[in-house]
């Protein structure tokens, strides 16, 4: 599949399957969340408190949802 993406950066156990299915390279980062203690669940549960972890355009979209 050719769509310009070559790597998938993630902290999740399922990342290897996403990368495999997209036929790209997986890069695991901060698996134990020691440097960045945040997850999608934490973000969704309190978007305002964790705004500093999200790009402005993504934050705006999540606030409007």
Order of alpha helices (4+ residues) and beta strands (2+ residues): beta-alpha-beta-alpha-alpha
